[in-house]
């Protein structure tokens, strides 16, 4: 497989295997972005989001939540300036925790809201109301979508 030919993909609701090219999502407006948690909250994931968000502002009306996977990663994000860049871009940065991914708290989706997330599941009702939609993506694609307000290929903004 020639990896240079692969394009960013997104898993549409309500199954992780329901994949489409990210560039096909321009008509899908989003209300929320979740980057991190125990899945895709590694330091390299935080760095990917940082590269997209540094010096930019998330789209007005979009909520963006950043959740480093561990306290060590959280502290390293602070040391490297990622946390400050996330906050300056308009994101909320949480301490490591479970939360929106499992529909527990912080970032729970309301009726008909849409979220692009780097978490690992997008089943019906996973992050809140049963009519909400969760789209799964890489940290690059999720961060880029926070800037545009719709699902996009990160190469549009990077």
Secondary structure, DSSP 8 states (H G I E B T S, - for coil): --GGG---EEE-TT-TT-EEEGGGGTT-B-SEEEEESSSS-SHHHHHHHHHHHTT----TT-EEEEE-SSHHHHHHHHHHTHHHHHHHHT-EEE-S---GGGTSSSS-B-TT-EEEESSS---TTTTB-TT-EEEE--HHHHHHHHHHSB---GGGT-
